[in-house]
Amino acid sequence: MMISRAAPDPDQPVVLPRSEHSISRKRIDENTLKVLYRLKRQGHKAYLVGGSVRDLLLNRIPKDFDVGTDATPNQVKKIFRNCFLVGRRFRLAHIRFGGNQVVEVATFRRKAVSEDLPEDSAEHHLVVENVFGTPAEDAFRRDFTINALFYDVASFSVLDFVGGLDDLENRRIRAIGDPLVRFVEDPVRMLRALEFAARLDFSLDEEVREAIYRRAPLIAEAAPARLREEVMELFRHRVGGKVLRSARNIGLIGHLLAGYEGDDETFDLLERVDARTSQGREVNESFVLAALYLSRFRRTCPCTGETSVSDAIRIAGLVISPHVSYFRISHGIRHQARELLIGFFRLSRGLGFRGEKRFLRHPLTPLSLELFTLWTEVSGEGKDLPLSWKKALEGLEDGGERPAAKRRDSRPRRRNAGRGKKSPS
């Protein structure tokens, strides 16, 4: 059972010995252990750091393993022949193994002070991120207490400088330092707080919750490309719906997604998308984008006899246009998201409309049907339609031919007579 205590001195960690925690070296990646052991043999501190320690203590499977050390990047490079240094602003050592595996090694860092900063402003940002420090100073630079725990391979003990063990036991997300200040330093930490709460089923510390509410507008200052990737990462972790619902409730979502306002039906649908991913289905951005804007599309483009397919095509493009423009989403993803919404419109009307066979042959129709099926489960409407459409698709497949290519071949060729050109051989 985990025993947690408060650290009496910021420079002296709480030490959880091997007998009091559940981390076993059998659960640590073999190549990561090789890196830790070699650094230790060379006389350096070598710790497993970050989320992997948190996950091991919670008996979860870590996504990856990172190493912290007092060896500088250049020293690490001399120790490992398979080491490559990356980054200028934040210098890291990547140690490469077979199978495209990379073990990331970071030197302990501390917050820069005025004496560290050069007079040359061009080099200022490089120094700010590359001032090396002690394990304690490195821990206090991190975002949340549960992500600042270290596993020391020399003693097999867990080191806690910031009270992370208490927060793990209390299942609480707490910032290191004043969250009002930390969220100004990096506003994306607000989204990450919600993500960790959802992924781990933890509660937000009240100071963190209040700080997110007060600092929410700052997240709009983050680079759109970074926010776009962070949002997709939520869906890869299967918590997109839950996190975005929390972001709506705490006043963050409009600043996060450029004025977006979701409703309960949308967040229910997004949670179904997460459940679909949990079942092994790949999640892609076009599918998420269509789900995000499906409710707005339905309100603007009712599936009635008065609305034509041409109307649906126009409205689908208009609905997603502000989002794709702000986040500079590629034409291919934009096109697929729009086609999924148009497919939803056709599926909602039911069978028997003009152009049905051509629609059934469309490569995105099966994916549209998946989205439509999730929506019927959430809304309770049109529950019989997915089965009917599925039978229609299966009937097309049983017919053998997908005649689109054959029809192109059977068209009479246009003659080039009078142009002085030969037909291609």
C-alpha positions as CSV (number, residue, x, y, z in Angstrom):
1,M,0.0,0.0,0.0
2,M,1.3,3.5,-0.8
3,I,2.5,5.5,2.2
4,S,2.5,9.3,1.5
5,R,4.0,12.1,3.6
6,A,4.8,15.7,3.1
7,A,8.3,16.7,2.3
8,P,9.8,18.7,5.3
9,D,12.4,20.5,3.1
10,P,12.0,21.4,-0.6
11,D,15.6,20.3,-1.2
12,Q,15.1,17.0,0.7
13,P,12.6,14.7,-0.9
14,V,10.2,12.3,0.7
15,V,11.8,8.9,-0.1
16,L,9.5,6.0,-0.6
17,P,11.7,2.8,-0.3
18,R,11.3,-0.3,-2.4
19,S,9.3,-2.0,0.3
20,E,6.6,0.7,0.3
21,H,5.7,1.0,-3.4
22,S,4.6,-1.3,-6.3
23,I,7.1,-0.3,-9.0
24,S,8.9,-3.3,-10.4
25,R,11.7,-3.2,-12.9
26,K,9.9,-6.0,-14.8
27,R,7.3,-3.4,-15.8
28,I,9.9,-0.9,-17.1
29,D,11.0,-1.0,-20.7
30,E,14.2,-3.0,-21.2
31,N,16.0,-0.4,-23.3
32,T,15.1,2.3,-20.8
33,L,16.6,0.2,-18.0
34,K,19.8,-0.1,-20.1
35,V,20.1,3.6,-20.3
36,L,19.5,4.1,-16.6
37,Y,22.0,1.5,-15.6
38,R,24.8,2.8,-18.0
39,L,24.3,6.4,-16.7
40,K,24.5,5.1,-13.1
41,R,27.7,3.1,-13.9
42,Q,29.3,6.2,-15.3
43,G,28.7,8.0,-12.0
44,H,25.6,10.0,-12.9
45,K,22.2,10.3,-11.3
46,A,19.7,8.4,-13.4
47,Y,16.0,8.6,-12.7
48,L,12.8,7.5,-14.4
49,V,10.8,10.7,-14.5
50,G,7.4,12.1,-15.3
51,G,4.2,10.3,-16.3
52,S,5.7,6.9,-16.3
53,V,6.4,7.0,-12.6
54,R,2.9,8.2,-12.0
55,D,1.4,5.4,-14.1
56,L,3.5,2.7,-12.6
57,L,2.4,3.7,-9.1
58,L,-1.2,3.6,-10.2
59,N,-0.7,0.2,-11.8
60,R,-1.3,1.6,-15.3
61,I,0.7,0.9,-18.4
62,P,2.9,3.9,-19.2
63,K,2.7,5.3,-22.8
64,D,6.5,5.9,-22.8
65,F,9.4,6.1,-20.4
66,D,11.6,9.2,-20.0
67,V,14.9,9.5,-18.2
68,G,16.3,12.4,-16.1
69,T,19.9,12.8,-15.3
70,D,22.6,15.2,-14.0
71,A,24.7,14.4,-17.1
72,T,24.7,17.2,-19.7
73,P,23.5,16.4,-23.2
74,N,27.1,16.3,-24.5
75,Q,28.1,13.9,-21.7
76,V,25.2,11.7,-22.6
77,K,26.3,11.7,-26.2
78,K,29.8,10.6,-25.2
79,I,28.4,7.7,-23.2
80,F,26.1,6.3,-25.9
81,R,27.2,5.8,-29.5
82,N,23.6,5.6,-30.6
83,C,22.8,9.0,-29.1
84,F,21.6,12.0,-31.2
85,L,21.1,15.5,-29.7
86,V,17.9,17.3,-30.7
87,G,16.5,20.8,-30.1
88,R,18.1,24.1,-29.6
89,R,15.7,25.8,-27.2
90,F,15.4,22.6,-25.1
91,R,18.4,20.4,-25.7
92,L,17.6,16.7,-25.4
93,A,19.4,13.4,-26.0
94,H,17.6,10.8,-28.0
95,I,19.1,7.3,-27.7
96,R,17.9,5.1,-30.5
97,F,17.4,1.4,-30.4
98,G,16.1,-1.1,-33.0
99,G,12.5,-1.1,-34.0
100,N,12.6,2.7,-34.2
101,Q,12.5,3.0,-30.4
102,V,13.8,6.2,-28.9
103,V,14.6,6.7,-25.2
104,E,14.5,10.4,-24.4
105,V,17.1,11.7,-21.8
106,A,16.8,15.2,-20.3
107,T,19.3,16.9,-18.1
108,F,17.8,18.2,-14.9
109,R,17.0,21.9,-15.3
110,R,16.1,24.9,-13.2
111,K,14.4,28.2,-13.7
112,A,16.8,30.8,-15.1
113,V,17.7,33.8,-13.0
114,S,19.0,37.2,-14.2
115,E,22.6,36.2,-13.7
116,D,22.1,33.4,-16.2
117,L,20.8,35.6,-19.0
118,P,23.3,36.9,-21.7
119,E,23.3,40.4,-22.9
120,D,22.7,39.2,-26.5
121,S,18.9,39.0,-26.7
122,A,19.2,36.6,-29.7
123,E,20.5,33.9,-27.3
124,H,18.2,34.8,-24.5
125,H,15.5,32.1,-25.2
126,L,18.2,29.4,-25.6
127,V,19.6,30.1,-22.1
128,V,16.2,30.2,-20.4
129,E,15.4,26.6,-21.3
130,N,18.9,25.2,-20.9
131,V,20.0,26.2,-17.4
132,F,20.9,22.9,-15.7
133,G,20.0,22.3,-12.1
134,T,19.4,19.7,-9.4
135,P,16.6,17.1,-9.2
136,A,14.7,19.2,-6.8
137,E,14.9,22.3,-9.1
138,D,13.8,20.2,-12.0
139,A,10.8,18.8,-10.1
140,F,9.6,22.4,-9.2
141,R,9.7,23.3,-12.9
142,R,7.2,20.7,-13.9
143,D,3.4,21.3,-14.2
144,F,1.5,19.1,-11.8
145,T,2.7,17.3,-8.6
146,I,1.7,13.9,-9.9
147,N,4.0,14.4,-12.9
148,A,7.1,15.3,-10.8
149,L,7.9,12.0,-9.1
150,F,11.2,10.3,-9.7
151,Y,12.2,6.7,-9.6
152,D,15.9,6.2,-8.6
153,V,17.4,3.1,-10.2
154,A,20.3,3.2,-7.8
155,S,18.1,2.6,-4.7
156,F,14.8,1.5,-6.4
157,S,13.1,4.2,-4.4
158,V,10.6,6.9,-5.4
159,L,11.6,10.5,-4.7
160,D,8.9,13.2,-4.1
161,F,9.9,16.9,-3.8
162,V,6.5,18.4,-4.3
163,G,3.9,16.4,-2.5
164,G,2.9,14.3,-5.5
165,L,2.5,11.1,-3.5
166,D,-0.2,12.7,-1.3
167,D,-2.0,13.9,-4.4
168,L,-1.8,10.4,-6.0
169,E,-3.3,8.9,-2.9
170,N,-6.0,11.6,-2.8
171,R,-6.6,11.3,-6.6
172,R,-6.1,15.1,-7.0
173,I,-4.7,17.2,-9.8
174,R,-2.7,20.0,-8.1
175,A,-0.3,22.5,-9.8
176,I,3.3,23.0,-8.6
177,G,3.4,26.6,-7.4
178,D,0.6,29.2,-8.0
179,P,-1.6,28.0,-10.8
180,L,-2.5,31.5,-11.7
181,V,1.2,32.1,-12.5
182,R,1.8,28.7,-14.0
183,F,-1.1,29.0,-16.5
184,V,0.3,32.4,-17.6
185,E,3.6,30.7,-18.3
186,D,1.9,28.1,-20.5
187,P,-1.9,28.4,-21.0
188,V,-2.1,24.9,-22.5
189,R,-1.5,23.5,-19.0
190,M,-5.2,24.3,-18.3
191,L,-6.2,21.8,-21.0
192,R,-3.7,19.3,-19.7
193,A,-5.2,19.6,-16.2
194,L,-8.6,18.6,-17.6
195,E,-7.0,15.8,-19.6
196,F,-5.3,14.3,-16.6
197,A,-8.4,14.5,-14.5
198,A,-10.4,12.7,-17.2
199,R,-7.7,10.1,-18.0
200,L,-7.0,9.2,-14.4
201,D,-10.5,9.8,-13.0
202,F,-9.0,12.4,-10.6
203,S,-10.6,15.6,-9.2
204,L,-9.2,19.1,-9.8
205,D,-7.7,20.9,-6.9
206,E,-10.0,23.9,-6.1
207,E,-7.1,26.4,-6.8
208,V,-6.5,24.8,-10.2
209,R,-10.3,25.0,-11.0
210,E,-10.5,28.6,-10.0
211,A,-7.3,29.5,-12.0
212,I,-8.6,27.8,-15.2
213,Y,-11.8,29.9,-14.9
214,R,-9.9,33.1,-14.5
215,R,-7.2,32.4,-17.0
216,A,-9.3,30.7,-19.7
217,P,-9.0,33.5,-22.3
218,L,-5.2,33.1,-22.4
219,I,-5.4,29.7,-24.1
220,A,-6.4,31.5,-27.3
221,E,-2.9,33.0,-27.4
222,A,-1.4,29.5,-27.9
223,A,-0.4,28.6,-31.4
224,P,-3.4,27.1,-33.3
225,A,-1.3,24.2,-34.5
226,R,-0.4,23.3,-31.0
227,L,-4.1,23.5,-29.8
228,R,-5.2,21.4,-32.8
229,E,-2.7,18.7,-31.9
230,E,-3.6,18.8,-28.2
231,V,-7.3,18.3,-29.0
232,M,-6.6,15.4,-31.3
233,E,-4.4,13.9,-28.6
234,L,-7.5,13.9,-26.3
235,F,-9.3,11.7,-28.7
236,R,-6.3,9.4,-29.1
237,H,-6.4,8.9,-25.3
238,R,-10.2,8.3,-25.6
239,V,-11.2,11.2,-23.3
240,G,-12.0,13.9,-25.9
241,G,-15.7,14.0,-25.1
242,K,-15.3,14.1,-21.4
243,V,-12.5,16.8,-21.5
244,L,-14.4,19.1,-23.9
245,R,-17.5,18.8,-21.8
246,S,-15.5,19.9,-18.8
247,A,-13.9,22.7,-20.8
248,R,-17.5,23.9,-21.7
249,N,-18.5,23.8,-18.0
250,I,-15.5,25.7,-16.8
251,G,-15.6,28.4,-19.6
252,L,-12.6,27.2,-21.5
253,I,-14.0,25.7,-24.7
254,G,-14.9,29.0,-26.5
255,H,-11.3,30.2,-26.2
256,L,-9.9,26.8,-27.0
257,L,-11.8,26.3,-30.2
258,A,-12.3,29.8,-31.5
259,G,-15.8,30.6,-30.3
260,Y,-17.1,27.0,-30.4
261,E,-20.2,26.3,-28.2
262,G,-21.2,22.7,-27.8
263,D,-24.4,21.2,-26.5
264,D,-25.0,18.1,-24.4
265,E,-25.9,16.1,-27.4
266,T,-22.6,16.9,-29.0
267,F,-20.6,15.9,-26.0
268,D,-22.6,12.7,-25.6
269,L,-21.8,12.0,-29.3
270,L,-18.1,12.7,-28.7
271,E,-18.0,10.3,-25.8
272,R,-19.4,7.7,-28.1
273,V,-16.6,8.5,-30.5
274,D,-14.2,7.8,-27.6
275,A,-15.9,4.5,-26.9
276,R,-15.6,3.6,-30.6
277,T,-11.8,4.3,-30.3
278,S,-11.6,2.1,-27.2
279,Q,-13.0,-0.8,-29.2
280,G,-10.0,-0.6,-31.6
281,R,-11.4,1.7,-34.3
282,E,-8.9,4.3,-35.5
283,V,-9.9,7.9,-34.8
284,N,-9.1,10.5,-37.5
285,E,-9.5,14.3,-37.5
286,S,-12.2,14.4,-40.2
287,F,-14.4,12.1,-38.1
288,V,-13.9,14.2,-35.0
289,L,-14.5,17.4,-36.9
290,A,-17.8,16.1,-38.3
291,A,-18.9,15.0,-34.9
292,L,-18.0,18.3,-33.4
293,Y,-20.2,20.2,-35.8
294,L,-23.0,17.7,-36.4
295,S,-25.5,19.3,-34.1
296,R,-25.0,22.7,-35.6
297,F,-25.3,21.2,-39.1
298,R,-28.6,19.5,-38.2
299,R,-30.0,22.7,-36.8
300,T,-29.0,24.6,-40.0
301,C,-29.8,21.9,-42.4
302,P,-33.0,20.0,-41.3
303,C,-33.4,16.6,-43.0
304,T,-36.8,17.4,-44.5
305,G,-38.2,17.3,-48.0
306,E,-37.7,21.0,-48.4
307,T,-33.9,20.7,-48.1
308,S,-32.0,19.4,-51.1
309,V,-28.6,17.7,-51.4
310,S,-27.3,20.9,-52.9
311,D,-28.4,22.8,-49.8
312,A,-26.6,20.2,-47.6
313,I,-23.4,20.5,-49.6
314,R,-23.4,24.3,-49.2
315,I,-24.4,24.3,-45.5
316,A,-21.9,21.6,-44.6
317,G,-19.0,23.7,-46.0
318,L,-20.2,26.8,-44.2
319,V,-20.6,25.1,-40.8
320,I,-17.0,23.8,-40.6
321,S,-15.4,26.7,-42.5
322,P,-14.5,28.9,-39.5
323,H,-12.9,26.0,-37.7
324,V,-10.8,24.7,-40.6
325,S,-9.7,28.3,-41.5
326,Y,-8.6,29.1,-37.9
327,F,-6.7,25.9,-37.5
328,R,-5.4,25.8,-41.1
329,I,-6.7,22.3,-41.7
330,S,-5.8,20.8,-45.0
331,H,-8.2,20.6,-47.9
332,G,-8.3,16.8,-47.8
333,I,-9.4,16.7,-44.1
334,R,-11.9,19.5,-44.8
335,H,-13.3,17.6,-47.7
336,Q,-13.7,14.4,-45.8
337,A,-15.4,16.1,-42.9
338,R,-17.8,17.8,-45.2
339,E,-18.6,14.6,-47.0
340,L,-19.4,12.9,-43.7
341,L,-21.9,15.6,-42.9
342,I,-23.5,15.3,-46.4
343,G,-23.6,11.5,-45.9
344,F,-25.3,12.0,-42.6
345,F,-27.9,14.1,-44.3
346,R,-28.6,11.4,-46.9
347,L,-28.8,8.7,-44.3
348,S,-31.2,10.7,-42.2
349,R,-33.7,11.0,-45.0
350,G,-33.9,7.2,-45.4
351,L,-33.8,5.0,-48.5
352,G,-35.5,5.6,-51.8
353,F,-34.2,9.0,-52.8
354,R,-32.6,9.9,-56.1
355,G,-28.8,9.1,-56.4
356,E,-29.0,6.4,-53.8
357,K,-26.9,3.8,-55.7
358,R,-24.2,6.4,-56.4
359,F,-24.2,7.3,-52.7
360,L,-23.8,3.7,-51.6
361,R,-20.7,3.4,-53.8
362,H,-19.1,6.5,-52.3
363,P,-15.9,5.4,-50.3
364,L,-16.9,7.5,-47.3
365,T,-20.5,6.1,-47.0
366,P,-19.5,3.4,-44.5
367,L,-17.8,6.0,-42.3
368,S,-20.9,8.3,-42.6
369,L,-23.0,5.3,-41.5
370,E,-20.8,4.8,-38.4
371,L,-21.2,8.5,-37.4
372,F,-25.0,8.3,-38.1
373,T,-25.3,5.1,-36.0
374,L,-23.5,6.8,-33.0
375,W,-25.9,9.7,-33.3
376,T,-29.0,7.5,-33.3
377,E,-27.7,5.8,-30.1
378,V,-27.3,9.3,-28.5
379,S,-30.5,10.9,-29.8
380,G,-32.8,7.9,-29.8
381,E,-34.1,9.0,-33.3
382,G,-34.1,6.8,-36.4
383,K,-32.9,3.7,-34.6
384,D,-34.1,1.4,-37.5
385,L,-32.3,3.3,-40.2
386,P,-28.7,2.1,-39.6
387,L,-29.7,-1.5,-40.0
388,S,-31.6,-0.7,-43.2
389,W,-28.7,1.2,-44.7
390,K,-26.3,-1.6,-43.6
391,K,-28.4,-4.1,-45.5
392,A,-28.3,-1.9,-48.5
393,L,-24.5,-1.7,-48.4
394,E,-24.2,-5.4,-48.0
395,G,-26.6,-5.9,-50.9
396,L,-24.4,-3.8,-53.1
397,E,-21.3,-5.9,-52.1
398,D,-23.2,-9.1,-52.7
399,G,-23.9,-7.9,-56.2
400,G,-20.2,-8.2,-56.9
401,E,-19.6,-5.3,-59.2
402,R,-18.9,-1.8,-58.1
403,P,-19.8,-0.6,-61.6
404,A,-18.3,2.9,-61.4
405,A,-15.1,1.9,-63.2
406,K,-17.0,-0.2,-65.7
407,R,-19.3,2.6,-66.5
408,R,-16.4,4.9,-67.3
409,D,-14.9,2.2,-69.7
410,S,-18.3,1.7,-71.4
411,R,-18.7,5.4,-72.3
412,P,-17.9,6.1,-76.0
413,R,-14.5,7.7,-76.4
414,R,-14.4,11.3,-77.6
415,R,-12.8,11.6,-81.0
416,N,-9.8,13.8,-81.6
417,A,-10.6,14.2,-85.2
418,G,-9.8,17.5,-86.7
419,R,-7.2,18.3,-84.0
420,G,-4.3,16.6,-85.7
421,K,-3.5,14.5,-82.6
422,K,-3.3,10.7,-82.3
423,S,-5.2,8.9,-79.6
424,P,-2.9,7.6,-76.8
425,S,-1.8,4.1,-77.3
